[in-house]
Amino acid sequence: MWHSVAGFFYCALIAMNNKRNLYQDFEHPFAQFIRIIGKGKNGARSLTFEEAYQAFSMILNDEVLDVQLGAFLMLLRVKEESVDELTGFVKATKDQLKFEPMHVDLDWSSYAGKRKHFPWFILSALTLAKHGYKIVMHGASGHTINRVYTEQVLEFLGYPICQNQNDVQTQLQQSNFAYLPLHVISPILSELIALRNVMGLRSPIHTLARLINPFDAKATMQAIFHPAYRSSHQQAAFQLGYQNSAVIKGEGGEFERNPDAKTLICGIKNGELYEHELPKLTDSRSPTEEELDLNIFKAVWQGQAQHEYGEIAVIETMGIALYTMQVCDSFEKSMLKAKELWETRR
């Protein structure tokens, strides 16, 4: 057994060295992109859209050495990706997807996981689905330790996890809601986002994955954790041609309205950019959960328990979704309708 394992690693090392040796006499084609963003404080610049598209296409096609990939992702992380770079990365990804567009009202990205509060946004999405709105949620799990992820919560509630486009179509027909893991959308992106625990840092993959919108839904929603990314998400969605979109600094990094703070929405409505700030709703900071006991979460969903903070978060988050989908023409009307939908969810 030991000899076979040792032999495997020996062969892998030889293959890696041979691959590197190919570029001793001439430059690897991906090197130009590392040089552009890494040429020092005065010489570096951001990639153009075309350069970003070409660079990420090479990554998706496995035409990049591991050492190049690590350098590229971390250089981008240090400088923070530009709107053109982000747009180019997303467009390269979308152009390689094998999915066919389908009727989806709202694309809801979920990549952060929750740590301090229950994932109330999930109940917002499921309530909308119960009232006939077709929601596709996509995300990744396990890339950051000590968090509860959407996939495990949905399984706890009895919702299936889709493994292909046919599953998505079936779930939309049966329940108006479908969850698709990132590894189904793109195995390579899933591997890259999992590097979070290897690098100790997030990478641009966490940003671009939120913007994929694999089925070209009529409206999209993304949450960010760092406020600086709010505008870049909005601008990238605009450049990608998304007509209706909303970006917020969500609780824990998920698209969930935090009642304890003001919420600035950077959105797109009918192809026009807008900003709107929702006021703080509580007098003091709400206590965090001692543990995320999903039995409590499920009891609230089934109407067997109440949770003041959680139900405000559910309704307010749902209100933003209703406005983004253009169900209502004002946030005031959206919040009233959201309250009605929550109270009649059963």
N, C-alpha and C positions, 0 to 999 in steps of 0.2 A: 504493500500500500504506500509506504513512504517513498519507495523508488519511483512509483508512478506519479505521485504528487510532485516530487522533486524534478522528475523529467518534464512534467507539464510546465513548471515555472522556468526551467532552463530553456525550453523551446520558446516560451513566451518572451523571455529576455532576448534571445537571439533574434526573434522576429522584430522586436521593438528596435534593437540596435540596427538591424538591416534597414528598417524603415527610415531611421534617422540618417543612416549613412547615404541614403539616396540623395540627400540634400547637402552633402559636403561640398559639392562642386557648383551647385546653383541654388538659388533661393526658393524656398517653399512658397507657393502662390498665396498662402494665407498670411505670410510674414508682413506684407504691405499694410494689412489692416491693424496689426499689432503696433507697427511703427507709427501709423497715423495718430493713434490715441495715446501712445506711450513715449513719444519722443521728447520728453522733458517739459518743464514748465513753460518755456518759450516756443518750443517747436511743435508741441502736440496740438491737435484740433479734434473736433467731433467728426464722425463720419457723415458723409452726405446720405440722402435716402438711398441712392443707387449703390453706394459702397456698403451701407448697412444691409441692404437686400442681398447683395452678392456674398458678403461675409457670412450672414446667417444661413443662406442657402448651402454654403459649403459645410457649415456645422451640421445642419440637418441631414446632409448627404454623407456624413462621416468622412469628410475629406480633410480633417484637421487633426493634428497630433494632440495628444492629451496635454502636453506641456504648453502648447499654444492656446488650447482652450482655457486652461486655468488662468494663464496670463491675461488673455482677452477679457474674460468675465470679471476678474478682479480689477483690471484697469478701468473698465466701465463702472464698476461699483465705486471706485474711489472718486472718479470725476462726475459720476451720475449721468445716465444716458440722456441724450438730447431728444427732442420730439421727433426729429427726422430719423434718428437711429431707432427709436422705439417703433415708429411707423414702419420703417424698413424691415425690422425683425418680425413684426406681426404679419406684414404682407407676405414675406417669404414663407412664413408658417402657413398662412391661409392658402397660399397657392399650392402647397404640397398636401393639403388635407384631401381625403378621399370621400368626404361626406357630401351628400346632396342637400341643397337648401330645403327646408320644410316649414310649415306654418308654425311659427313660434312667436308668441307675443312679447316675451321678455327673456333675455339672456342674463343670468345671474351668476357672477363668478364668486367662488368661495375657496380661498387659498390660505387663509391665515390660521384658522382654528381659534378656539376660545379658551381662556385660562381663568379669568376672574368672574365672568358672568356666563349664564347659560346662553346657548346659541339661539336667541329669540328670533333672529331673522329667518330661521328655518320655518318657524310657525307662521311668519308673515307670508312666505312663499307658498306654504301648504294651504293656507286660508284662501289666498288668491286662486289657487288651483281648484279648490272645492267650489269656488264660485265661477268656474268656467274659463279662467285665463290660463293659457298654455305657457308653462314656465320650464325652461331648461337651465339647470344649475350644473356647473362643472367646477372641479377643484382637485386638490391633491392632499394627501394626508401623511402624517408621520415625519415631515421634513424638519419640524421644530419640536423638540421634546417638551413634555409636560403640558400638552394642549389636547383639548377634545376637538375632534374633526367632524365635519359634516357627514362624511361617509359612515362613521360608526354610529352617529346619532340617528341617521335615517334607517340604518339596519335595525337599531333598537326599536324604532317606531313601526317597523314592519314594511318599510319601503325597499323595493329591490334596487340594486345598483346595476346600471346598464353596462353591457360589455360590447355593444356594437350599435350601429345606426338603427337596425331593426328593433332592438330593445327600446331605443328612444321613441321610435314611432309607436310601438305598442303601448308604452307607458303614457304617452301623451293622449292616446285614444282612450285608455282605461281610466286615467286619473288626472289628466292635464298637467302632470308633473313628471319630470325625468331628471335623474342625476347621472352624470357621465364623468368618470375619473379621468384625470389628465393622461394616465398611461394608455387609455383607449384612444384619446384624441391624438397623442403623439408620444410613443414610447421614449424617444430621445429627449423630449422636454421633461418627461417624468424623471428620467435618469439625472438630468441636469439640475432639476429643482431639489432632488434628494442630496445634492452636494452641500446643502445648507449646513449639515452637521459635520461635514468634512472641512469646509472652508471656515466655518464659524461665522459666516456672513451671508446675508441674502445676496442674490445676484439679479441681473436684469430679467432672468426667467420668471421671477416672482411678479414682475411688472407686466411683461408681455403676455403671460398666460391669461391674465385677467381680461385682456382685450381681444382674445381670439374670436369670440362669437362664432362658433363652428357652423351654426345652421342659419346664419344671417337673420337673426331675430329682428323684429321691428324696433325693439328698444333694448338697450343694454345698461347694466349697472355694475360699477366697480367701486370697491372701497380701498383706501390706502391707510397706512399707519402714520407715515411721515407727511405732514401738510405740504411740503415742497413738491410732492409728486401729484398733488391734486390737479394742478394746471396742466402738467405734462400728459396725464391721462386724458383730460378733456380735449387738449389740442390734438393728441394722437387719434382719438376717436373721431374728431372733426376731419382730420386729413384722410382717415380711412373711409370717410363717407357715411358714417353712422348718423342717421337723421334725428334720433331721439336717444339721449344718454344722460346718465347722472353719475357723478363721482363725489364721494364724501370721505371725510376722515371717520371711519366707522369704529365702533367699539371693538378693541382688540385687533383691528385691521380687517374685520368682516363688514359687509354692507348692512350695518345695523345702527340705527339712530340711538345716540346716547342721550337720554333725557337730562343728564346732569350737566350738559354743556351745550353751548351754541353749536349749530351744525350748518356749515357753509356748503351749499350744493353748487358745484361747477358743472353745469349741464349744457345740453343741446336740445333745442325744441324746434322741430320742423327745419332742421339744418342751420339754425341760428344759435350762437353761443349765448349763454346767460349765466348769471350768478344770483343765488337767493339764499338768505340766511334765516334759519329757523331758530327761535329763541330757546334759551335754557328753560326747562320745565320744572325743575326741582329746586328747593331752597338750599339743600345741602347735598353733599356727595352720598349716594346710596351705598349701603354696605355691600361688599363683595361676598360671594358664596364661600363658605368654609370648604365645601367640596361640591363638585358638579354631579350630584346624584340625579341621574337621568330618570329615575322613577318620579321624582318631584316634577321635573320638566314634562314628562308624559301626562301626569295628573292634571297639570294646567291646560295642556292641549285638549284633554278629554273633558274639561269642565268640572273635574273633581276637586280642584284646588285653585286658589287665587294667588297671584303674585303681582303686587302693585307696580314695582319697577318693570318687571318683565312684560306685563300687558301694555304698559305705556310704550315700551320699546317696540313691541309687535305692531301696535296700531300706527305709531309714527313712521316706522319703517315701511309699512304697507302703504301709508299715505304717499310717501315719496315715490314708491313704485307705481301707484295709480296715476300720479301726475306725469311721471316719465312715460307711461304708456298712453298718455293723453285720454285717459278715461274721464278725468275731470279737468276743467280749465283754470283751476286755482288750487293752491295748497290748502286753503281753508276748506274747500269742498272735498278735496281728497282725504283730509283727515276725518271729516264727518262720515264719509263713505267707508273709510277703513274701519272706523269704530262699528258701523252697522254690519260690515262683513264679518268682523271678529265675533260679534254677539250672535250672529246667525250661522256660524261655521258648522254647527251640528245639525 
